[in-house]
């Protein structure tokens, strides 16, 4: 049977000044059988209104979910609550139109789309279970913290906003700041006065660390909405410009304990998204996605390094999974060093 979505105990340090973390309430159960086609209409409307997807990810994820619906209809699954893990597994592992087994990235993309669908259904109160949680797939790569894909980021945005209480919006703020390329210790130090606007928010000034340069970073469209709502709430409560946006613990901002709180918050979002058993995904995978996205959009590795605060092009290339030296060139350089010695 499909399992209920995971929950976590309260975690201190995320609530803003004057706020106390609260445990989540139980998910809301659907009161009557819901036709899958009706549920999809609600889901797609929510995706369009929520701003979590780019135009490309919205089109790709919608197409994948519609193919999933057609497969379900062909097997007689017409009610949302009737969908079983075996239905999801059959779809994720189904052969392509060319009669070949799907490659690992295709399997991950299919599972992510269906998982995002069920996160949204849960948010809308239409389900309390997720038939994707036990579907394990091979890792996409061998790196310890590969960049997330665009679809996985959308899934995590939805997962970050699932729940009730004071911690939910702050957890989403942590994720939104992580999308700028900030490291966890930087996220703990972001203040209201570091945001570039209170009305048309687009960016944030990151303080840097011993290993990363201070820099101005851009928020995603979704991130600007999330952080903007948080800043408005704090300002209306009379908070000064020095108020921390995403961290409210007792430990000093920027320190190891505060950093651990932010890492745990990012890890919690990944867990809520069902990615906890992916061996090549870590909290750093979000920051690495930011850099990879910039590179794929045409920015040079020097620009990517600057955006991530790196002082080494090799470190930036490593983060985004870029192999910029061919094996032959690398071997020649190693041989030259050995001769020099």
N, C-alpha and C positions, 0 to 999 in steps of 0.2 A: 504493500500500500504506500501511497505517497505520504511523506512526513509533513508535519506542521513546520512552518518556517521557524528558523532558529531564533531564540531570544537570548539576551545577555543580561547579567546583573548590572546594577548601576555602576558607573565609573566616575570617580571624583575628578575635579579639575576642569571639566568641560563647561560647566555652567558659568555664565557671566557673573560679574560682581553683584552680590545681593540675591543671587538665585541659588536654589538648592536642587541638586540633581534628584530626579524622581524616576522610579521604576516605570517601565512601560505597562500599559494595560494589555489585556489579552486581545488577540485579533477578533474582529467582528465577523460572525458567521453569516453566510448568505441565508436569507429567510425562505427562499423558494428556488426551485430549479431554474437556472438561467440558460437560455439557448446560447450556444457559442457565438452565433452570428450577431446576436444582440449585444453580448459582452464585448465583442470586437469593436462594434461601433463606439461604445463608451471608451474603450482603451485608446483607439485611434484619436478620438476627440481630446482625450486627456494628454496624449503625446503632443499633439499640435499646440494645445494651450500651455503646456508645461514648460516649453522652451528647453528641454533637456537634450533634444536631438538637433544635430545640424540637418540641413536639407538632405544631404547625402545619406546619413545614417537613418533618418526617418524613412526615406524611400526604400533603402535596403532592408531595414528591419520589418517594415510593413509588408514588403513582398515575401519575405521569409515566413512571416506569421500567416499570411494568406495561403501559402503553399501547405503549411501545417494544418490549417483549417480544412483545406480540400482533402488532405489525406485522412483526417479524422472523419469527415463526412462520408468518405468512401468506405470506411469501416464501421459506420453506424454510430460514431461518437458525436452526438449533436448537443449535449448538455455539458456545461463547463465542469461540473462536479464529477462527471463520468470519466474524465481524462485520467489515465493511469501512467505510471512510469514506463511501462512497456510501450505505450503509444509514443512517448517522447523518444525513447531509445530507438524505436523503429524508424522514426523520422530523421533523427540525427545521423544514424548509420546507413540510411537508405542510399542506394546507388544513384549516381548522377544520371542525367539524361543520356549520357553516352554509354551507360551500362558498366561504369567503373566504380570501384569503392571510393567514397569521398576522402580527400586528403585531410590531414589533421586540422589545418586551419579552417577548412569548410565545416568539419564537425564542431569545432569550437564556435564558429559563427552561428550555426544553426542552434546550438544549445543556448548561446547567449541571447538570441532573439526570443526563444521560447521562455527562457528564465525571466527576461525583462517583461514579457507578457504577463507571467504569473505574479511578478512583483507588483505590477500595476493593478491586476485584478484584486490582489490582496489589499492594496491601498484603497481601492474603490469598494471594498467590503463584499466582494463577490466570491472569494475563496478564502480558506484558512490553511490550505496545504499547497505544497509546491512539488509537482512530480519530477522536477529536474534535480533535486538536491543529491540524490544518490547516484546520479549518472556521472561516472568518472571517465575522463578521457586522457590519452597520452599528453604529456606537456608539449607545448608548441615549439619549444626550443630548449637549449641546454644551459642558458644563462640563469644565474641566481635570481635576478630581478629584471626580467625582460620588460620592455615597454608594454603597457596595456594597449589593447586595440581600441578604436573609436567606439565600437559596439559595447565593449566591456566598460568603458567610461560611462556611457549612457546608462547601463545597467547599475553601476555603482551610484550614479546620481539619484536614480529612483530608490535604491536601497538606503541611501543616506537620509532620505526624507520619510522613511517608513517608521512610524512610532508616534507616541504622544509625550507631552511633558516638555520641560525646559531644555533637556539635553538634545532633543531631536533637531531643532533649528541650528544649534551650535555645532553639532556633529556635521551638518551639511555645510556650515561655514568653514570648518576645518578642511573638508574635502575641496570646497571651492578655492580656498587659498592654496591647497596642494596642487591644484590644476595650474597655478601660475608658474610652477617650477620651484617653489619655495621648499627648502628642507624643513624638517620638523621643528628644529630650534628657532628658525625664523618665524614660523607660524605662531609660536608662543609669544612673540614679541610685537606682532602687528597691533598698532593702536589706531584709534579712530582718526587721529591726525595724520596717519600714514596713508589714508585713502585719498584719492585725488579729487573727490567731489562728494557732496552729500545729496546731490540731486541727479546728476548724470554720471554715475560711477563707472569707470572703465579700467582703472589701474590701481596699483598699490606700491608703495615704496618698501622694499625689503631691506632689512638691516645688514644682511651678510653675516658671515661667521669667520672663524679663524681660517677656514679653508675656502670660503666663498665671498666674492665681492658684493658690496651693497649695489642695488640696482632697482630700477623701476620695472615692474612686471605688469603685464596685461591680464585682466580677468576674462574668462570666457563670458559669453552672453548670459548663460545660465548662472555662472558664478557671480556676475555683477548683480543679478536679481537677488540671489541668496544673501550676499554680503550687504547689499543695499538695504534689505529688510532688517537685517541685524543692526546696522548702524542707525537706522531711523528709530528703531525701538530703544536703543541705548540713549540716543540724543533726547528723545521724548521723556525718558526717565531722568534727565538732567545729568547724564554722565559727561565728564570733562573729556577733552581731546586726548588725554593720556590714558584713557581706559583701554584695556586690552580687548580685542574683538573676539578672540577664539579661545582664550585661556583664562580661567578664574580660580586656579588652585592657589595653595599657600606657598608653594615652592617658588623661588625666583624665576621669572620668565627667562628663557634662554638656557636655563640649567638642565642638568641631566634628568631630574625628576619631571620637570615640565615637559621636556622633550619626550619622555616615555609616555606621558599622557596623550600627546598628539599622535605618536606612533600607534598607540593602542586604539585611538579613535579611527585612524586610517585602516588599521587591521580589522576593526569591527565592521567598517563599511564593506571591506573585501569579503569578510565572513558572511555578512548579511546578503551579499550578492552571490553567495555559493561558491566563492573562489578559494575557500580556505584550504582545500586539498590540492590546489595547483602548485606543484613544486617549484615552478619558475616565476611565481608572483609574490612580491613583497610590497610593503608600503612604498618603497622607492620606485616601484613600477609605475606609479602615478606620475612622479616627477620625470621619469624616463619617457613616458608617453608625451609629456609636454615638449621635450626636446626633439623627439622623433617626429612629432607633428610639424614642428617648425622646419625641420630638415626636409620632410616630404613636401612641404609647401614651397620649397625652393630656396630656403635660406642656407647660406654657406655654413660650414662647420664652425667657423670663427664667430658667426652671429649666434649660433646655437649655444656655443660655449659661454658667450657673454650673457645670454638670456638665463642660463642656468647658474651663472656666477662662477663658472669654472675658470681656473687659471692655467689649465692644461687642455690642449685640443685632444690629446689621447684620452684623457678622462671623460671628456664630453662624448667622444666617439664610442667609448666603452659603454657609457650609460644608454645611448640610443641604439646600441646594437649595430653600429656601423663599422664594417671592416674596410678601412680606407687604403690599406696596403695589401697588394697582391701577395700570395704565398711566395712567389718567386722573388719579389723585391725584398721581402722580409728575410728569406733564406740568404740572399746575397749580402744583406747588411750584417747578418750574424756571421757569415763566413769572413767578411772583411774585418770585423772586430776580432775574430779569432786569429787572423793573420797578423793584425796589428800588435796583438799580445805576444 
